[in-house]
Amino acid sequence: MGKYEKGILGTISGIVGTVVGSSWRDIYYFRSKPKKSTKAPSLGQLEHRGGFTLMTDFMNGDIASIFNIGFQSQANNMTAFNAAFSQNLKHAVTGVYPALTIDYPNFVIAKGTLLDAPFIAMATTEDAQMDLSWVNNAMPGSTNGTDLATIAVYNPTKKQWAIKQDAAARSVGLYDFAVPAMWSGDSVYVWLYFVRADKKKVSDSFYVGSAVVQ
C-alpha cells in the first residue's frame, strides 16, 4: 500500500492508485504502475534473465567483497560490485540459452591503471598447492615493487572460491598458494592482479589459466 505526506507535493513512496512513488538521492518522483505482461518472453529476454541469474550466483559467494577494491575506479554512479557485475554480465557469459556458462578467461575481478604483471606462470604441486610466479617489472626508483598480489582460485566442482589478498609483493616475484586439500583432483581456474599498498589503485586482473589440483 502506498502512502503520502504533506499533500501531493510532499513525500510519496510505494503504490498509490495507478502510480508508484519512489526516490533516488532524495529526489522524489512518480512513475506509472507497471502492467503485467501476457506475452511470452523472447529468446533474448530469456538469455538475459538466465545470464543475470548465473552471474548473480557466481559473484555473490566468497568473492563478492573483493570487488570493492578491484572495481573501485569503475564505480561511477553505482557501487563497485554493480560495476563489476555489469562488466561480467556483458562479457563473461557464454553458451546458448538455457545452456549458459561462465566464460572464465573473460571474467574480470579487477580493472584499473596500475602496472600489469607480465609472464605469469603457474604450476601445481603436491599438498594442494598452486605455485605462481611473475616477472618483477617495477621500474627502478618507482614504488611498484611494493604492489601486492591478490590471487583468486575458483573450483566449479565444489562451487567454492579460495582467495589470498596481499599474497606477496611484486618485487618478490612468486607465491605458493595452498588451496583446500579436499580440492585434490578438481580442475580450478586462477586469476591474479596487483593492488597498490594504500589500496587506492589496482591493475587489471589477469586470467592465469586452469589446472588440476594435486
C-alpha distance (Angstrom), angle and dihedral (degrees) to the residues before:
residue distance angle dihedral
M1 . . .
G2 3.80 . .
K3 3.77 126.5 .
Y4 3.75 136.8 -165.9
E5 3.78 136.7 -165.9
K6 3.82 133.1 -156.4
G7 3.80 94.3 12.9
I8 3.75 128.7 -78.6
L9 3.81 93.2 -33.6
G10 3.78 93.4 51.4
T11 3.78 133.7 84.3
I12 3.80 114.6 -54.0
S13 3.80 128.7 -179.3
G14 3.78 135.2 171.4
I15 3.80 128.6 10.2
V16 3.82 118.7 -26.5
G17 3.79 111.4 176.9
T18 3.79 108.3 -56.3
V19 3.84 96.8 -14.8
V20 3.79 135.4 72.4
G21 3.79 121.7 -139.8
S22 3.78 118.0 -152.3
S23 3.79 142.0 150.5
W24 3.80 140.8 -136.7
R25 3.79 120.9 -169.1
D26 3.81 91.4 -13.9
I27 3.82 91.8 -51.9
Y28 3.82 110.4 124.7
Y29 3.77 120.4 -152.3
F30 3.82 145.3 162.5
R31 3.78 130.1 -123.6
S32 3.77 132.1 176.0
K33 3.76 118.2 -89.6
P34 3.82 105.7 -103.2
K35 3.77 117.6 -113.3
K36 3.77 121.9 -134.1
S37 3.79 110.3 -110.0
T38 3.79 119.3 -129.1
K39 3.81 92.4 -167.3
A40 3.78 119.7 102.8
P41 3.82 111.5 -112.8
S42 3.79 116.2 -99.8
L43 3.80 122.7 -118.0
G44 3.79 89.0 -104.7
Q45 3.80 91.4 54.1
L46 3.80 91.2 47.8
E47 3.81 91.1 49.7
H48 3.81 91.3 49.9
R49 3.81 93.0 48.0
G50 3.80 91.2 46.1
G51 3.80 92.1 49.3
F52 3.79 91.0 46.4
T53 3.80 92.2 53.4
L54 3.81 92.8 44.1
M55 3.80 93.5 51.1
T56 3.81 93.0 43.3
D57 3.80 90.8 56.2
F58 3.81 92.1 44.7
M59 3.80 97.7 48.4
N60 3.79 100.7 38.5
G61 3.80 96.0 69.0
D62 3.78 128.4 86.1
I63 3.80 90.4 -48.0
A64 3.83 96.5 63.0
S65 3.80 97.8 92.6
I66 3.82 97.2 53.8
F67 3.81 92.2 65.9
N68 3.81 87.5 72.9
I69 3.80 87.3 72.6
G70 3.78 100.1 26.9
F71 3.82 95.7 53.9
Q72 3.79 100.8 28.0
S73 3.82 92.9 116.6
Q74 3.82 91.0 52.0
A75 3.80 95.7 52.5
N76 3.81 98.1 108.0
N77 3.82 110.8 155.9
M78 3.80 88.9 -20.1
T79 3.79 140.0 63.6
A80 3.80 120.6 -84.5
F81 3.81 89.2 -114.1
N82 3.80 92.0 53.4
A83 3.81 90.6 48.9
A84 3.81 89.6 53.0
F85 3.80 91.2 45.6
S86 3.80 92.7 51.5
Q87 3.81 92.1 48.7
N88 3.78 94.1 49.7
L89 3.79 96.7 40.9
K90 3.81 88.4 57.7
H91 3.79 98.7 42.4
A92 3.80 111.2 19.3
V93 3.81 105.3 54.5
T94 3.78 117.2 91.4
G95 3.80 138.3 173.2
V96 3.79 135.8 55.0
Y97 3.81 119.8 -70.5
P98 2.97 125.4 -66.3
A99 3.84 90.8 18.6
L100 3.81 95.9 63.4
T101 3.80 121.3 155.2
I102 3.80 139.8 174.4
D103 3.80 113.9 -89.0
Y104 3.81 95.2 -140.0
P105 3.84 98.9 -169.5
N106 3.81 89.5 55.6
F107 3.80 95.8 44.2
V108 3.82 110.1 112.0
I109 3.80 123.9 -154.6
A110 3.80 98.1 173.4
K111 3.78 135.4 20.4
G112 3.78 122.9 -172.3
T113 3.79 149.0 112.1
L114 3.80 101.1 -97.6
L115 3.81 115.5 121.7
D116 3.80 112.5 -78.0
A117 3.79 123.1 -130.8
P118 3.81 113.4 -119.9
F119 3.79 127.4 -152.8
I120 3.79 100.2 22.4
A121 3.80 110.9 -176.0
M122 3.80 130.0 -168.4
A123 3.79 135.7 -163.6
T124 3.77 132.4 173.2
T125 3.78 121.3 -136.0
E126 3.78 136.7 -179.6
D127 3.79 121.2 -68.8
A128 3.83 93.0 45.0
Q129 3.78 95.0 -72.6
M130 3.81 128.3 155.4
D131 3.81 111.4 -155.6
L132 3.81 112.2 -157.7
S133 3.79 127.1 -176.9
W134 3.80 135.1 177.6
V135 3.78 141.3 177.5
N136 3.79 115.5 -95.0
N137 3.80 99.0 -128.0
A138 3.81 97.2 170.6
M139 3.78 111.3 135.7
P140 3.83 117.0 -121.2
G141 3.77 110.1 -91.4
S142 3.82 94.0 18.8
T143 3.79 126.3 113.7
N144 3.82 93.7 -130.2
G145 3.78 90.7 101.0
T146 3.80 88.2 72.8
D147 3.83 94.0 54.6
L148 3.80 109.4 121.9
A149 3.80 125.6 -132.8
T150 3.79 122.4 -126.6
I151 3.81 114.6 -160.7
A152 3.80 124.2 -164.2
V153 3.81 123.6 -171.2
Y154 3.81 122.9 -173.7
N155 3.80 125.1 -160.5
P156 3.84 109.7 -161.9
T157 3.80 92.6 -172.4
K158 3.80 92.7 58.2
K159 3.84 93.0 27.4
Q160 3.79 88.3 -132.9
W161 3.80 137.4 129.8
A162 3.79 128.9 -142.0
I163 3.80 111.6 -161.5
K164 3.78 131.1 -177.6
Q165 3.79 118.1 -171.8
D166 3.82 121.7 -168.5
A167 3.79 87.6 16.0
A168 3.80 98.3 157.7
A169 3.79 140.0 -27.4
R170 3.78 120.0 -94.9
S171 3.81 88.7 -117.2
V172 3.83 91.4 59.1
G173 3.79 91.7 62.0
L174 3.80 99.8 -155.8
Y175 3.79 146.7 51.3
D176 3.80 132.1 -173.2
F177 3.80 107.6 -145.2
A178 3.81 117.9 -162.0
V179 3.81 110.5 -151.5
P180 3.84 123.5 -167.6
A181 3.81 112.3 -61.9
M182 3.81 90.2 -133.5
W183 3.83 87.1 68.4
S184 3.81 91.5 71.0
G185 3.79 109.2 131.5
D186 3.82 94.4 17.7
S187 3.80 125.2 117.7
V188 3.81 113.4 -121.9
Y189 3.82 137.4 -173.9
V190 3.80 122.4 -133.9
W191 3.83 136.0 -155.4
L192 3.81 131.6 178.3
Y193 3.78 134.5 -172.3
F194 3.80 138.6 161.2
V195 3.80 130.1 -115.1
R196 3.79 123.9 -162.4
A197 3.80 112.8 -115.8
D198 3.82 92.0 -107.5
K199 3.85 90.7 52.6
K200 3.82 90.9 -126.0
K201 3.78 98.5 110.7
V202 3.82 135.7 37.6
S203 3.78 139.5 -175.9
D204 3.77 124.4 -124.9
S205 3.78 110.5 -83.4
F206 3.79 115.8 -107.2
Y207 3.80 122.6 -142.7
V208 3.80 102.1 -134.6
G209 3.82 95.8 -173.5
S210 3.77 141.3 -113.9
A211 3.80 130.7 -59.6
V212 3.79 141.3 168.4
V213 3.79 114.4 -109.7
Q214 3.82 112.0 -122.3
